[in-house]
């Protein structure tokens, strides 16, 4: 008898993104930390997730909330130090939780020793070759080397003084000037990051989330772009063809895959890659590259059945061609929370509940963002309290991402709702969140938190029984409906989502879970249900 080989854990895992600075503060300084996460691990295990993704905790001047790393092999004392990380990792593993960490390979902090050395070195030196230094154009080199724009606003080039004090070369930074881009065509950079990966794998981490995975390699000639838009949830990046998604980037991830495969335990990596379509995204998850890549096409789909189905079909088809698993995500620390995107208020809450059942029913892996299990909306952070560099870099024309990064409310009826012992938190919590704290929602059987716990429990049982491919159940009637099955026999489950304006009939079967109240045998608008179809051979 052939022994069944189990699939890698990450193929259908549910990950939970912990935005470190806003999850739990253990020492009363108003900033979340690693001991704070450790104190809440039981909550995450009870929620029903399989793995954590923790945002950067490395030493950093915090120009961009830690995505400007000064030392990739240490933990900032603000967050507890390396000992605190090791303790968190050990406790998480004891609870059956995997731990993945953010790695930021596109750029370093301007205070990283490499960049400090580069600033004091001469043009053409080994130190400058680790970054993208170039001479400027025009008389005296006074114009930037090309027309590339920073994702955060303004030009993507900053000029530095020469040894004699006169204006010298320019360096590239696709984000803030304090985040100089590395030169990934330099073998020394690849060697350094292989060493960094091994440092954390040796400590026992289960995987990595790769920041700006599509940006590591730039066109070697650094030519002007035909436009200056950057890839993101609202545009496809086609006007920045020379700055992103270059063919050679895949060689980087083939090397990383070899590193990951050299360790036991199915270590993995998921890439943040804003690319034009599902086919481009699938290239990052070919059998010898990354295990996963975020499916931002799903995150950006409007609340309409035709659009949702098109994204689902395209995503599954593209990953099937390369034998990969598909990921699904509704929110993260860079985008407006989906409760607000779906309409805010009561409508946004109903749709968010339905979207959860849709996402968790799809084949593949799901990524949750802290606070979505509480139904948190986007917050309007006062201008004086905003921390995101986007606000200043765009001359106060773009609000930035602070509104989805407000600290998690744990308990109590006033800010900071148990997140910290001080009211002066790094981002202020809003008034009016007393009803959406973990404590308050744990006491209500109809809360968003209760729905997440029930859905994750059922999904674990369902996936554990085999899951299965998606089969659309096309039927006559309203077109604003998503209706599909997975599994077979006693494990068959049907997911029906009503994205329209009128109630629709439910298929015959036992309702396992619904995102909201049903109207008899009808599914109301903005509602989803999981149904176990009735076996025609079953007897009463």
BELTAVEN-V185214 format. One record per helix or strand of 2 or more residues. SS is the DSSP state (h for helix, s for strand). FROM is the first residue (numbers start at 0). TO is the last residue. Records with the same first field share a line. If there is no record, write none. Layout:
SS: FROM-TO + FROM-TO
This chain:
h: 8-11 + 19-21 + 33-38 + 40-46 + 76-78 + 80-93 + 112-119 + 125-128 + 138-140 + 186-202 + 212-214 + 237-239 + 248-260 + 277-284 + 295-299 + 304-320 + 337-340 + 344-360 + 371-373 + 382-384 + 388-392 + 401-403 + 433-435 + 437-441 + 447-463 + 488-490
s: 13-17 + 50-53 + 97-102 + 132-133 + 156-160 + 166-171 + 180-181 + 206-209 + 267-270 + 291-292 + 326-328 + 364-368 + 470-471 + 480-485 + 492-497 + 503-504 + 508-513 + 521-522 + 526-532
